[in-house]
């Protein structure tokens, strides 16, 4: 069992820290704000197989990273923003001035050929749809209704900053097992899957376009065990349920992390809940827990 020392490798100046450009169900902004001391600061590469909004990536800003997700539209948006940040920003500024209920549904249902337009639409819908939710119908079409947010454009230069942070990242559309099996000794793998439990009734899986089944949870746990055996540093966020805890009982560090639920449509209905963190390494500031 190794204790990871907090050295300066991969640590950036706090003034350069960046926020995600997307909202995402199950996003981890709350984790980086309240529990960043759980992350190792010395590692070779950062690997994230369930990227979503990438809150942990944008917090750590690692020197080398592999960012992956099974959602091809999501990864395409990251790639386009990395290459054409100014063009996407310009389209979003245009959408900001034209935003309305009718415009939302027109853009949502339009057939767009340009990859820049597709990426701008992806970000636009994410910013103003109901609760920042990503959901598609049986035909693969995004079908989330309009929400109450009206802020479409970003501050000047923000997407250019995002592009800079992504320059050295390898972006992949991939199943999680392939990505985790590529982790080597001293890589840091942050794993944040959909929170399915054994009875598939935890209220979260309905927010995902494809069901993440209990069989996937078992496959994930086995991939994590193989990565740990190779010497990777692994942090797993997951549901705080007994069947899930059993899957990761071989990882030496478990933490129950409190947070406010963000999935209720009415902010007044959101309650305190908890998630589980399973770590293969000793947290740096263990005495603060």
N, C-alpha and C positions, 0 to 999 in steps of 0.2 A: 504494500500500500504506500503510495507516494504522496507527499505533500507538495503541491505546486507553489513555488515561490512567486511572489508578485514582483517581477522584474519589468524593465521598460520596453521589452520587445512587444510590439503590437499595441502599445499604449500611445494614444494621441493626446495632443493638447485639448483640454475641455472646450476651448473656444471653437474647435473645428468639428465638434460632434454634430451629427446631422439627424434630422427626423425622417421617418419613412415618408414617401410621397403617396402611399396608399393607406386606406383603412381596411381592416380585415377582421372577420369574425374569428375570435380566439387570438387576436393580435397581442403582442407582448410588450407594449409600451409600459404597462404597469410593472412588468418584471424588471426592466432595465432601470426604472425609476426607484424601485424599492428594494431590489435584491441583486444589484450589479456586483456586489461583493462575492457572489457565488460563482462568477465566471473566472476561469484561469486567465492570467495575463501573459503567460509564456506558452507558446505553442507554435508548431510549424505552419499549419494551414487551418483555416476556419471552414467547416463543412456544414451546410444546412440543407437537409433533404426535403423539408416542408417549408418553403420560403415564405409564402404569404406576403405580408408587408415588410418582412425583413428587419423588424425592430432591433433584434440583437445584433445583426450585421451592422446596421447604421450606428449603433451605439459603440461597438468595438472598433469599427473601421480597420479590419485586419489587413495585413500587407498582402496576403495570398488567401484566396477563398474559392470554394466551389458552392454555388448557389443553385439549388434545383427544386423543381416542383413538377407534379404531374399535370398541372394546369398549363396547357400550351399557350393560351391567350395571355396569361400572367407573365410567363417567361418572355414571350414576344414583346410585351410592353416594356419590360426591363431592357431588352436588347435595343429597342428603338430609341428609348430615352438615353441610353448610353451613347448611341451614335448621333442622334439628332435632337438634342435637348432643346435647342432654340426653336426649331420648327414645331415641336410638340407644344412648347410654351406659347408660341404665337397662335396656334389653333385654339388652345384653351382660353386665351384672352378673348378671342373671337366668340367662343361659346359662352363665355361669361356675360358678354353683352347681349347675347341672344337667348339666354336661358329662360325657359318658361315651360309650363306643363306640355304644351304642344311640341315644342322643340325637343324636349327630352325624349318623348316617344317616337318622334321622327328619327332622331339620331339612333336611338336604341334599335329600331327596326330597319335601318338603312343597310344596304349592301355596299360596303366600302372596299375599294380595291387597293388603295395606297396603304402601306404598312404604317406610315406616319399618321394618317387619319384613323386607322384602326387603333393605334396606341393612344391617340388623343381621346378617342371615344371611350376606350377602356378606363382611362383615368377620369374623364368627365362623369361617366356613369357611376364610378366608384365614389366620387366626391358628393354627388347629389342624390343618389338612389336611397331607398329606405335603409337606414342603419348601416350603410356601407357594406351591404350583404352581396356576396357573389352567389348566384343561383341560375341554373339553366334548365330549360324544359327538355322533354325527351328528344327533341330535334337538335339539342345543343345550343339553343338560342337563349341569350340572357333575358330573363323575364321578371326582374325585380321592379316594383313600381317606384315612382318618384317619391323622394323623401322631402324633408323640410329644409335641408341645407341649400344655400344659394351661392356659397363661395366656390367658384370654379377655378379661377386663375391662382397661380402661386406668386409669391414675392419675386421680384426681378432677380434673376440669377440662381434661383433655387434649383431648378432642374439641371442647370449647368453644373452645380455643385454635386448633385446626385450622380450625374454622368461621370464626373471626376472620381467619385468614390467607387464606381463600378468598373473603372478602366482595367483593373487587374483581376477582376472576378471572372471565373469560368461559369457561364450560365447554361443550365441543362434542363431540358424537358425529360424527366425520367422518373421511373418508379424509385421509391426510397431505398429498396434493398440494393440495387445496383450502386447507388451513391454511397451508402454506408460501407458496402464491401470494398470500396476504393480507399477507405480511410487507413492511414498508416500510423506507425508509432509517433506519438507526440502531436498528432493532429487533434484539433478540438472540434468535436461533432455535437452540434446543438440539435436536438430532436424534439419537435413539437407537433405530434400527429393530431388528427381529429380525435376527440376524446370518447371513443366507443368503449363501453364496458361489456361484460360477458352476456348480459341480457339485451344488449342493443336498445336500451330504453333510457338513455341519460339526457335526451332532449337536445343534444348538440349535433348529432349526425345529420339531422334534417337540414342543416345549414350548408351541407356539402353537396356539390353536384353529383359525386359518385360516393356511394356508401363505403365508408371505411369500416370493414367488418371486424369481428372478433378474431377471425382467422388472420386478418392483416395485423392485428395487435400481436398475435403469437409470432408471426413472421418477423415483425419489427423487433420484438424482444430478442429473438434468436440472432438477428443481424447485429444488434447492439452488443450482445455477449461476444460475438466473433470479433467485433471491433475492439472491445476492451481487451480481449486476449492478445490482440496484436499490439497493444500498448497505446491505443487512442484514448484521449480524455473525452468522456461522454457525459453530457447533461441531458436528461430526458425530462420534459414537462409532460404531465399526463393527468388523467382523472384521479382524484383522491378516493379511490375505491379499493376494497379488499382484493378483488380479483386482479386488478392492475398491480397493486403492491406485491402480490405473489409473483408476478412475472419478473419483477426487478429485485427480488429479495437478495440476489447475489451482489448487487451493487452496494458498496459499503455505506453510502450516505443518503439518507432519506430526509426530506424537509417538507413540512406542510406549510404552504404559502397562502396567506389570506389575500383576497382581492375583492373588489366590487364586481358583481355580475354586470356585463355590458350587453347582453343579448335581448333584454326586454325592450320592446318598442317605446314604452313610456319610461323615461328616466326615473320617475318616482317609484316605479315598481322594481327597480334594480336593488338587489340585496347583496349582503356580504356572502361570499362563498370561498371555497378553498380549492387549490390545486396541489398536486404532488410534484416534487422535484426529486429525481434519482440521479446521483452523481457517482462516477467511478473514481473520483479523486477527492481529497480533503479540501474543502473550501478554504480560501486564503485567510479570511478573517473569521475563523471558526469561533473565536471568543466573543464576537459581536452577535451571534445567533441566539 
